[in-house]
Amino acid sequence: MARNELNNIRRRIKDAEANQENPIIAELRRRKEELDTEIVRIDDTVDSLNREIGEFLNEKTQRAKRIEELSKKIKCFGEK
C-alpha cells in the first residue's frame, strides 16, 4: 500500500517536472506572474484612491461646518 502511494507521488513529481519544461506552461506561468503583478499595482491604486476619497470627504465635512458657522454669524449680524 505505502509502496504504491510512494510510486504515485514519484510519478506526480516527475510529471510536474516535465511540465516545467513545456514552453506553453512556461508562457502561462510568465503571464500569470505578469497578471499577479498587475493585480498588486491595481490594488495599490485602489487603496490610494480610497485614501484620497477619505481626505476629500473630511475636507467636505470641515467646509460644511465652516459654512454653517459663517451662516450663523451672518444671520446674527443681520438681526442687529
CYANA upper distance limits for C-alpha pairs under 8 A (distance plus 0.5 A):
  1 MET  CA      5 GLU  CA      6.90
  2 ALA  CA      6 LEU  CA      6.57
  3 ARG  CA      7 ASN  CA      6.68
  4 ASN  CA      8 ASN  CA      6.68
  5 GLU  CA      9 ILE  CA      6.74
  6 LEU  CA     10 ARG  CA      6.67
  7 ASN  CA     11 ARG  CA      6.60
  8 ASN  CA     12 ARG  CA      6.70
  9 ILE  CA     13 ILE  CA      6.71
 10 ARG  CA     14 LYS  CA      6.63
 11 ARG  CA     15 ASP  CA      6.59
 12 ARG  CA     16 ALA  CA      6.57
 13 ILE  CA     17 GLU  CA      6.64
 14 LYS  CA     18 ALA  CA      6.67
 15 ASP  CA     19 ASN  CA      6.68
 16 ALA  CA     20 GLN  CA      6.91
 17 GLU  CA     21 GLU  CA      7.59
 18 ALA  CA     22 ASN  CA      7.42
 19 ASN  CA     25 ILE  CA      7.16
 20 GLN  CA     25 ILE  CA      7.13
 20 GLN  CA     26 ALA  CA      6.89
 21 GLU  CA     25 ILE  CA      8.16
 21 GLU  CA     26 ALA  CA      7.45
 22 ASN  CA     26 ALA  CA      6.66
 23 PRO  CA     27 GLU  CA      6.56
 24 ILE  CA     28 LEU  CA      6.72
 25 ILE  CA     29 ARG  CA      6.61
 26 ALA  CA     30 ARG  CA      6.71
 27 GLU  CA     31 ARG  CA      6.61
 28 LEU  CA     32 LYS  CA      6.55
 29 ARG  CA     33 GLU  CA      6.74
 30 ARG  CA     34 GLU  CA      6.85
 31 ARG  CA     35 LEU  CA      6.69
 32 LYS  CA     36 ASP  CA      6.55
 33 GLU  CA     37 THR  CA      6.68
 34 GLU  CA     38 GLU  CA      6.71
 35 LEU  CA     39 ILE  CA      6.59
 36 ASP  CA     40 VAL  CA      6.86
 37 THR  CA     41 ARG  CA      6.79
 38 GLU  CA     42 ILE  CA      6.62
 39 ILE  CA     43 ASP  CA      6.53
 40 VAL  CA     44 ASP  CA      6.67
 41 ARG  CA     45 THR  CA      6.76
 42 ILE  CA     46 VAL  CA      6.63
 43 ASP  CA     47 ASP  CA      6.66
 44 ASP  CA     48 SER  CA      6.66
 45 THR  CA     49 LEU  CA      6.63
 46 VAL  CA     50 ASN  CA      6.57
 47 ASP  CA     51 ARG  CA      6.78
 48 SER  CA     52 GLU  CA      6.83
 49 LEU  CA     53 ILE  CA      6.63
 50 ASN  CA     54 GLY  CA      6.73
 51 ARG  CA     55 GLU  CA      6.79
 52 GLU  CA     56 PHE  CA      6.67
 53 ILE  CA     57 LEU  CA      6.59
 54 GLY  CA     58 ASN  CA      6.71
 55 GLU  CA     59 GLU  CA      6.70
 56 PHE  CA     60 LYS  CA      6.53
 57 LEU  CA     61 THR  CA      6.69
 58 ASN  CA     62 GLN  CA      6.71
 59 GLU  CA     63 ARG  CA      6.62
 60 LYS  CA     64 ALA  CA      6.58
 61 THR  CA     65 LYS  CA      6.78
 62 GLN  CA     66 ARG  CA      6.73
 63 ARG  CA     67 ILE  CA      6.57
 64 ALA  CA     68 GLU  CA      6.69
 65 LYS  CA     69 GLU  CA      6.71
 66 ARG  CA     70 LEU  CA      6.66
 67 ILE  CA     71 SER  CA      6.47
 68 GLU  CA     72 LYS  CA      6.75
 69 GLU  CA     73 LYS  CA      6.86
 70 LEU  CA     74 ILE  CA      6.63
 71 SER  CA     75 LYS  CA      6.55
 72 LYS  CA     76 CYS  CA      6.61
 73 LYS  CA     77 PHE  CA      6.49
 74 ILE  CA     78 GLY  CA      6.52
 75 LYS  CA     79 GLU  CA      6.89
 76 CYS  CA     80 LYS  CA      7.32
